[in-house]
Amino acid sequence: TGSCKKLSRNEMAMIEIQIREAGGPEVLEPVEASIPKPGEQQVLIEVEAAGVNRPDVMQRKGLYPPPPGASSIPGLEVSGTVREIGPGADPGLKGKPVCALVSSGGYAEWCVADEKLCLPVPESISLRDAAGIPETFFTVWTNVFQRGRLQKGETLLVHGGSSGIGTTAIQLVKLFGVTIFVTAGSDEKCDFCLKLGADAAFNYRTSDFWEEISKQEKKGIDVILDMVGGEYFTKNVKLLATEGRLVQIALQQGYRAELDLRALLMKRVCLTGSTLRPRTVNQKAEIALELEEKVWPHLASGKIKPVIHTTFPLPDASEAHRLMEEGSHIG
């Protein structure tokens, strides 16, 4: 996450991070801008911290533009305190600490969020660390449990087990009696995943995950959550059990793959995928309601928590992007 530090001298202005042009981390620039106003059923949050996610990197490169009408400021999740209430929003939120999923605008000292996508900061989580909750927990919940229909007693494979998505998935599925396998890019990352609760972790740089998992799980994997794509696709389909579900959420290795369609027929495989950002507020709000009911009590009790690798001052957003692209971070 990136922590936000007050730099503005003008009471009506704030510091935000703008993308000067598509390019490397150096195109992220702190600039002074007017504080936004909340619209219908929105709130204005004084930001404590903003989560840094791979879609932010893609947006910076010009590969993932914000939805029509959304701010050009990167940042998909924030934590902070509600300071202003827009028309139709709950006045009781004013002064409350929240974490919120946003379509853009997170890399700023102030951020507008839809009321329905603001969730209370769990008791055991600091306000700053709460910025690392929304994007990964919304993503894992909707893709693994809603689209993937993961059930108690089944097996899940997550590629990128040490990422924010991966560390969230490990913790969540262990709450519901699921066996989880993960892949990661180093022995250190694999060890971290095992300590966090993964049942097995495979270093994809030194072993073939398809061969290793095939030996251990003869019946196949029930659900696979994949953010790699490319040549992983064929291996994923081979690993799936009868009635298995492959959920594709990113394409880091490419968007083309070959498929022997006989595997889908013989094993009755379900292939699906999704993106979170373009969905409507009401669609995201349905996820928020389920999270608050089924997951927030576990966050409040301290059973699960966001894994935060490090934090940066807001003007150093470019350094956060360099770290993410370098790939040594965990969480």
SULHU-V986354 format. One line per field, one symbol per residue. ss: DSSP state (2 for helix, 1 for strand, 0 for the rest). phi: phi as a letter, one per 30 degrees, with the letter a starting at -180 (. if undefined). burial: 1 if it has 16 or more other ideal C-beta (glycine too) atoms within 10 Angstrom, else 0. A space follows every 10 residues. Layout:
BEGIN
ss=???
phi=???
burial=???
END
This chain:
BEGIN
ss=0110000000 0011111110 0000222111 1111000000 0111111111 0002222222 0000000000 0000001111 1111100000 2220001111 1000000101 1111222111 0000000022 2202222222 2222222000 0000111110 0002222222 2222200011 1111002222 2222220001 1110000022 2222220000 1111110000 0222222221 1111111100 0000000000 0222222001 1110000000 2222222222 2222022222 2000000000 0112222222 2222220000 0
phi=.cdccdbdcd dcbbcbcccd adldedddbd bdbdddcdce hbbccdddab dcbeeddddd dicbdddeid ddddjcabbl cdcbcdeidd ddddiddbbb dbdajddadb bdbdedccbd deedcddddd ddceeddddd ddddcdddhd bejccbccdi dcdeddddde dddddcicdb cbcacadddd ddddddkdda bbdddcbcdd dddeddbddj cdbbcbccih ddeddddddd deidbcccba bdckccacbd ddddddchdc cbaabceddd eddddddedd dddcceeddd didbadccda bbdedceddd ddddddiddb j
burial=1111000000 0011111110 0000101101 0010110100 0111111111 1111111011 0000010000 1011111111 1101110010 0010001111 1111111111 1111111110 1100100111 1111111111 1111101101 0001111111 1111111111 1111000111 1111110011 0111011111 1111000011 0110001001 1111111110 0110111011 1001111111 1010001000 0001001011 0000011010 0001001100 1000110110 0001111110 1101111101 1011000011 1
END
